[in-house]
């Protein structure tokens, strides 16, 4: 039924008549033309403008992933994103396919997140990669504010990764939006693996290309010499692909000019998608059901001067950690109370210290 909302594309028309080599994504890619069914667990590409065809040209010529991966290019969305997104997004969620939206604009972010909130049960956890946190006065029209106002009763923590301290102060915004958290550009650059638990909790990820420095992303709307490199963004994208909870990835805030710089922009975005797909292909499908917890190592601690205990879960297979307040596990008996964490959170709790993540869990558990 996706054809009601989407105009299909033909890979041959985008890339010309030169045939794809057997090892290229374009050769393995299933273009959605007349098919009526897409298998569950597939990744689907959806463009929001014609200019993202330049991204497709670079992506189609890249090496396909060795692991089995069902990838479809649905085409480009008809018309402007808005209320009509609800029907398509509800269908994508029901079909259990993972869309990659290309060409998202900042003003469409609240509409996208709200549509996913309506299509999904329970709380929703959004993640943003952007250069600044703009919320509260005088940023009354910022997408973070709009998402918070519309969904605060259903929101889990909102995370902003890669923001720059000279453009934003996280603490000044947390007064207006207590659910807001994040990692600065310098923190990610110093230890990028610390961003993985934030990413692993997200249901909707929005990557704004303004988070990248001008040298790597010349198509960003406003010049800035500082920001994430293309390689650093690709690493974050791989973490997003590894996230079994993720229901959509949206990439936006870029312009592709018909110049050499435009080709650099398109190539950078295509590389990000490639590493996202690599992560999806490597998913381990841990913590999908309540019975999965029985396969993990469990540790229970009751820190001094704390009213509750914490249960930590550790996967020996992937070395990933999760934590939940003991009372939440006993009361809810579902996986929504689990939060991704790190070994450092575990070690701190062993020593009767509560890390920022554990303090947040006490105050804003889902």
C-alpha positions as CSV (number, residue, x, y, z in Angstrom):
1,X,0.0,0.0,0.0
2,X,3.0,2.3,0.1
3,X,2.4,3.5,-3.4
4,X,-0.4,5.8,-2.2
5,X,2.2,8.0,-0.6
6,X,5.4,7.4,-2.6
7,X,6.6,7.8,-6.2
8,X,8.9,4.9,-7.1
9,X,12.4,5.5,-8.5
10,X,14.3,3.4,-11.0
11,X,18.0,2.8,-10.1
12,X,18.9,2.6,-13.7
13,X,17.4,6.0,-14.4
14,X,19.4,7.5,-11.5
15,X,22.7,5.9,-12.2
16,X,22.5,5.6,-16.0
17,X,22.9,2.6,-18.2
18,X,26.3,1.4,-16.8
19,X,25.4,-1.9,-15.1
20,X,26.0,-2.5,-11.5
21,X,28.8,-4.8,-10.6
22,X,27.7,-7.9,-8.6
23,X,29.4,-6.6,-5.4
24,X,27.6,-3.2,-5.5
25,X,24.5,-2.2,-3.5
26,X,22.7,-1.2,-6.7
27,X,23.0,-4.8,-7.9
28,X,21.5,-6.3,-4.7
29,X,19.0,-3.4,-4.2
30,X,15.3,-4.2,-4.5
31,X,13.6,-1.2,-6.0
32,X,10.0,-1.0,-5.0
33,X,8.1,-0.6,-8.2
34,X,5.1,-3.0,-8.5
35,X,5.7,-5.2,-5.5
36,X,2.9,-5.4,-2.9
37,X,4.8,-6.9,0.0
38,X,8.1,-6.0,1.7
39,X,9.4,-8.6,4.3
40,X,9.4,-7.7,7.9
41,X,12.8,-6.5,9.2
42,X,13.7,-4.8,5.9
43,X,15.3,-1.4,5.6
44,X,13.6,1.0,3.2
45,X,14.9,4.3,1.7
46,X,12.4,7.2,1.3
47,X,13.4,10.5,-0.2
48,X,11.8,13.7,0.7
49,X,13.0,15.7,-2.4
50,X,14.4,15.0,-5.8
51,X,17.9,16.2,-4.8
52,X,18.5,13.2,-2.7
53,X,18.8,11.2,-5.9
54,X,22.4,12.4,-5.8
55,X,22.9,10.5,-2.5
56,X,21.4,7.4,-4.2
57,X,24.0,7.7,-7.0
58,X,26.8,7.3,-4.5
59,X,25.1,4.7,-2.3
60,X,24.2,2.4,-5.2
61,X,27.9,2.2,-6.3
62,X,29.2,1.2,-2.8
63,X,30.0,-2.4,-1.9
64,X,27.1,-4.4,-0.6
65,X,27.3,-5.8,2.9
66,X,28.4,-9.4,3.2
67,X,25.7,-10.2,5.8
68,X,22.1,-10.8,4.6
69,X,20.3,-7.5,4.5
70,X,16.9,-6.8,2.9
71,X,17.1,-3.3,1.4
72,X,14.4,-1.6,-0.6
73,X,14.3,1.9,-2.2
74,X,10.7,2.9,-2.0
75,X,11.2,6.1,-3.9
76,X,10.3,9.7,-3.0
77,X,7.4,10.9,-0.8
78,X,4.7,12.6,-2.8
79,X,4.0,16.2,-1.8
80,X,5.1,17.9,1.4
81,X,5.5,16.1,4.7
82,X,2.7,16.9,7.1
83,X,-0.5,15.4,8.5
84,X,-0.5,12.9,5.6
85,X,2.6,11.3,7.1
86,X,0.4,9.6,9.7
87,X,-1.0,7.0,7.3
88,X,2.3,6.1,5.8
89,X,4.2,6.0,9.2
90,X,1.4,3.8,10.7
91,X,1.8,1.4,7.8
92,X,5.6,1.3,8.1
93,X,5.4,0.6,11.9
94,X,2.7,-2.1,11.3
95,X,4.8,-3.7,8.6
96,X,7.9,-3.8,10.9
97,X,10.2,-2.2,8.4
98,X,12.9,0.4,9.2
99,X,12.8,3.5,7.1
100,X,15.7,5.9,6.3
101,X,14.2,9.3,5.5
102,X,16.4,11.4,3.3
103,X,16.2,15.2,3.0
104,X,14.3,16.0,6.2
105,X,14.0,19.7,7.0
106,X,14.1,21.1,10.5
107,X,10.4,22.3,10.5
108,X,9.3,18.7,9.8
109,X,10.9,17.2,12.8
110,X,8.0,17.7,15.3
111,X,5.6,16.3,12.7
112,X,7.7,13.2,12.2
113,X,8.3,12.4,15.9
114,X,4.6,13.0,16.7
115,X,3.5,10.7,13.9
116,X,5.7,7.9,15.3
117,X,4.3,8.6,18.8
118,X,0.8,8.1,17.5
119,X,1.8,4.9,15.7
120,X,3.7,3.3,18.6
121,X,2.4,2.2,22.0
122,X,4.0,3.5,25.3
123,X,6.6,6.1,25.7
124,X,8.8,7.3,22.8
125,X,12.5,8.2,23.1
126,X,13.8,10.6,20.4
127,X,17.5,11.2,19.7
128,X,18.9,14.2,17.8
129,X,22.4,14.8,16.4
130,X,22.8,18.6,16.0
131,X,25.3,21.3,16.6
132,X,23.2,23.3,19.1
133,X,20.4,22.9,21.7
134,X,17.9,25.6,21.2
135,X,15.0,25.4,23.6
136,X,13.0,27.7,25.9
137,X,13.1,31.5,25.5
138,X,13.8,32.9,22.9
139,X,13.6,29.7,20.9
140,X,9.9,29.1,21.1
141,X,9.7,27.6,17.6
142,X,12.6,25.2,18.0
143,X,11.8,21.6,17.2
144,X,12.9,20.4,20.7
145,X,10.3,22.7,22.3
146,X,7.6,21.7,19.9
147,X,8.2,18.0,20.5
148,X,8.3,18.5,24.3
149,X,5.0,20.5,24.3
150,X,3.2,18.0,22.1
151,X,4.4,14.8,23.7
152,X,5.6,15.5,27.3
153,X,3.2,13.0,28.8
154,X,4.6,10.2,26.5
155,X,8.2,11.3,26.2
156,X,11.2,9.4,27.6
157,X,14.5,11.3,27.7
158,X,15.4,13.4,24.7
159,X,19.1,13.3,23.8
160,X,21.1,15.7,21.7
161,X,24.5,14.4,20.5
162,X,27.3,16.5,19.2
163,X,26.2,19.9,20.3
164,X,28.9,22.6,20.7
165,X,29.4,24.3,24.0
166,X,29.9,27.7,22.5
167,X,26.5,27.5,20.9
168,X,24.6,25.7,23.7
169,X,24.6,25.1,27.4
170,X,22.7,22.0,28.3
171,X,22.1,23.0,31.9
172,X,20.4,26.2,30.8
173,X,17.8,24.3,28.8
174,X,17.1,21.6,31.4
175,X,15.2,24.0,33.5
176,X,12.5,24.3,30.8
177,X,12.8,20.7,29.6
178,X,13.9,18.3,32.5
179,X,13.9,15.3,30.1
180,X,16.7,16.8,28.0
181,X,20.2,15.3,28.1
182,X,23.2,15.1,25.7
183,X,26.8,14.8,24.9
184,X,29.0,17.7,23.7
185,X,31.1,17.5,20.5
186,X,34.3,17.3,22.6
187,X,32.9,14.5,24.8
188,X,32.0,12.4,21.7
189,X,35.4,13.1,20.2
190,X,37.2,12.1,23.4
191,X,35.3,8.9,23.9
192,X,32.7,8.1,21.2
193,X,31.7,4.8,22.7
194,X,30.0,6.7,25.5
195,X,27.4,7.8,23.0
196,X,26.3,4.3,22.3
197,X,24.0,3.8,25.3
198,X,22.2,7.0,24.5
199,X,21.7,5.8,20.9
200,X,20.6,2.3,22.0
201,X,17.6,3.7,24.0
202,X,16.2,5.7,21.0
203,X,13.1,4.8,19.0
204,X,13.4,7.7,16.5
205,X,16.8,9.1,15.5
206,X,17.2,12.4,13.6
207,X,20.6,13.3,12.3
208,X,21.0,16.9,11.2
209,X,23.9,17.6,8.9
210,X,24.6,20.9,10.8
211,X,26.3,18.6,13.3
212,X,29.2,18.1,10.8
213,X,32.0,20.6,10.1
214,X,31.9,22.6,6.9
215,X,34.9,20.8,5.4
216,X,33.1,17.4,5.5
217,X,29.6,18.8,4.9
218,X,29.7,21.8,2.5
219,X,26.0,21.5,1.9
220,X,25.1,22.5,5.5
221,X,22.9,25.6,5.4
222,X,25.1,27.8,7.7
223,X,28.9,27.7,7.7
224,X,30.7,26.4,10.7
225,X,34.4,25.3,10.8
226,X,33.8,23.0,13.8
227,X,31.7,19.9,14.2
228,X,31.8,16.1,13.8
229,X,33.9,14.7,11.0
230,X,32.3,12.4,8.5
231,X,34.1,9.4,10.1
232,X,32.8,10.3,13.5
233,X,29.3,10.6,12.2
234,X,29.6,7.3,10.4
235,X,30.5,5.7,13.8
236,X,27.4,7.1,15.4
237,X,25.4,5.8,12.4
238,X,26.7,2.3,12.9
239,X,25.6,2.5,16.6
240,X,22.1,3.6,15.4
241,X,22.0,0.6,13.1
242,X,22.9,-1.8,15.9
243,X,19.9,-0.4,17.9
244,X,17.1,-3.1,17.8
245,X,14.6,-0.6,19.2
246,X,15.0,2.0,16.4
247,X,11.9,2.5,14.3
248,X,13.2,5.2,12.0
249,X,16.3,7.2,11.0
250,X,15.9,10.6,9.4
251,X,18.8,12.5,7.8
252,X,18.3,16.2,7.0
253,X,19.4,19.8,7.0
254,X,21.6,19.6,3.9
255,X,21.5,21.0,0.3
256,X,23.1,19.3,-2.7
257,X,24.3,21.8,-5.3
258,X,25.3,20.8,-8.8
259,X,29.0,21.4,-8.0
260,X,32.0,19.4,-6.7
261,X,31.0,20.5,-3.2
262,X,27.5,19.1,-3.8
263,X,29.0,15.7,-4.7
264,X,31.0,15.8,-1.5
265,X,27.8,16.4,0.4
266,X,26.0,13.6,-1.3
267,X,29.0,11.2,-0.8
268,X,29.2,12.0,2.9
269,X,25.5,11.3,3.4
270,X,25.7,8.0,1.4
271,X,28.6,6.9,3.6
272,X,26.6,7.5,6.7
273,X,23.8,5.3,5.3
274,X,26.3,2.6,4.4
275,X,27.5,2.4,8.0
276,X,24.0,2.5,9.4
277,X,23.2,-0.5,7.2
278,X,26.3,-2.2,8.4
279,X,25.0,-1.8,12.0
280,X,21.6,-3.2,11.0
281,X,23.2,-6.2,9.4
282,X,25.2,-6.9,12.6
283,X,22.2,-6.6,15.1
284,X,22.2,-9.3,17.8
285,X,18.5,-8.9,18.8
286,X,19.2,-8.9,22.5
287,X,16.6,-7.9,25.1
288,X,13.7,-8.2,22.7
289,X,11.5,-10.3,25.1
290,X,11.3,-10.8,28.8
291,X,12.7,-14.3,28.5
292,X,15.9,-12.8,26.9
293,X,17.0,-11.4,30.3
294,X,17.5,-15.0,31.5
295,X,20.4,-15.3,29.0
296,X,22.2,-12.3,30.5
297,X,24.3,-12.0,33.6
298,X,22.4,-10.2,36.4
299,X,23.8,-8.1,39.3
300,X,21.7,-6.5,42.0
301,X,23.0,-3.7,44.2
302,X,21.4,-1.6,46.9
303,X,23.5,1.6,47.2
304,X,23.7,3.2,50.6
305,X,21.2,6.0,51.3
306,X,19.2,5.0,48.3
307,X,15.5,4.0,48.5
308,X,15.7,1.3,45.8
309,X,18.1,-1.2,44.3
310,X,19.3,-1.5,40.8
311,X,19.5,-4.6,38.6
312,X,22.2,-4.6,36.0
313,X,22.2,-7.0,33.0
314,X,25.3,-7.8,31.0
315,X,25.7,-9.6,27.7
316,X,28.9,-11.6,27.4
317,X,28.2,-11.9,23.6
318,X,28.2,-8.1,22.8
319,X,29.6,-6.7,26.1
320,X,26.6,-4.4,26.4
321,X,25.0,-3.4,29.6
322,X,21.4,-2.5,30.7
323,X,20.1,-1.3,34.1
324,X,16.7,-0.9,35.7
325,X,15.4,0.2,39.1
326,X,14.5,-3.0,41.0
327,X,11.1,-1.8,41.9
328,X,10.3,-1.0,38.2
329,X,11.2,-4.5,37.1
330,X,9.0,-6.0,39.8
331,X,6.1,-3.7,39.2
332,X,6.0,-3.4,35.4
333,X,7.4,-6.7,34.4
334,X,8.2,-5.5,30.9
335,X,11.3,-4.3,29.0
336,X,10.3,-0.6,28.8
337,X,11.9,0.0,32.2
338,X,15.4,-1.1,31.0
339,X,17.9,1.6,30.1
340,X,21.1,1.1,28.2
341,X,24.2,1.9,30.4
342,X,27.9,1.3,30.6
343,X,30.3,-0.8,32.7
344,X,31.3,2.5,34.3
345,X,27.7,2.9,35.7
346,X,27.9,-0.6,37.0
347,X,31.3,-0.1,38.7
348,X,30.2,3.2,40.3
349,X,27.1,1.5,41.7
350,X,29.3,-1.2,43.2
351,X,31.1,1.5,45.1
352,X,27.9,3.2,46.4
353,X,28.1,6.0,43.8
354,X,25.2,6.9,41.5
355,X,26.3,8.0,38.1
356,X,24.3,10.7,36.2
357,X,22.6,7.9,34.2
358,X,21.4,6.2,37.4
359,X,20.2,9.4,38.9
360,X,18.3,10.1,35.7
361,X,16.8,6.6,35.9
362,X,15.5,7.3,39.4
363,X,13.8,10.6,38.3
364,X,12.7,9.9,34.8
365,X,12.3,6.2,34.4
366,X,10.0,5.2,31.5
